[in-house]
């Protein structure tokens, strides 16, 4: 396991996907942002879902995804619904 698995919500599988899209460190994930990382991930993993987007944002914010503020969840959900990929 690498650096990314030290973040909340990031297990071995999600870490592997992040590395596949070129995100290898906490800093890179933060700079990329949850939305951009999710778009890249969706292109290589058709199973990428809303919960994965929440997990990415939680990892960036340093909290479990179920503890994200409702406002953040709504914003992410709207973004997820807007995607046509």
N, C-alpha and C positions, 0 to 999 in steps of 0.2 A: 504494500500500500504506500501511496505517495503523499505528498503535501496536501493535496486536495481533500483526501479523506479525513483530514483533521477538522474540516469545516462541518458545521451542522448540515444534515441532509445528504451529504455526499458519501456514498458507499463505493465499493469497488467498481460496480457496473457503470454508475454515473461518471466516476472518475475516468474510466476507460473511454467513454463517449466524449468527455471534455478533451481528453488528450487527442482523440481522433480529429477534433475540430480545431486543434492548435492551441488549446488552453491548458497550460501545464502547471500554472502557479495560482495562488490566491490573488496576487496582484493582477495577473492577466485576466482572471475571471472578473474582478472588480472593474478593470478598465474596459473590458468587452461589454459588460452589463448582461443582465439576465435575458433581456429581449433578443439581443443580437446572438448571444450564445444559443438561445433556444431556436432561433431561425436556422442557424448553422446545423444544430443537432437534428432538427426536423428533416433536413435534407438528406441525412444519412440514416435516420431512424424513424420510419413511418409511425412507430408506436409512441413517439414522444407526445406527451399529453399535458394537460393543464397542471396536474400535480407536479410534473417535472419542472415546469416554469416556476411554480411556487417554491420548489426545492432550491432552484438556482438563486432566486431572489433571497430566500432565507439564508442561504450560504453566504451571500454577499453581505447581508445585514447582520450575520452572526447569530441568527435565531432559528429554532425549529420552524418549519413551514407552517405548522398549525398555529403558531404564535404571531404570524404576520398580521399587521393591522388590517381591519376589514376594508379600509380605503385602498390599501395596497393591493389586496386580493381583487377588489372590484376593477381596479385599473389593469391589473394583469389579465383578468378574465376578459375584459373588453378588448385588450390587445390580442389575446388568443383567438377570440371570435372573429377578429378582423383579418386574420391570416387566411390566405387562399393557397397555401402550400400543402 
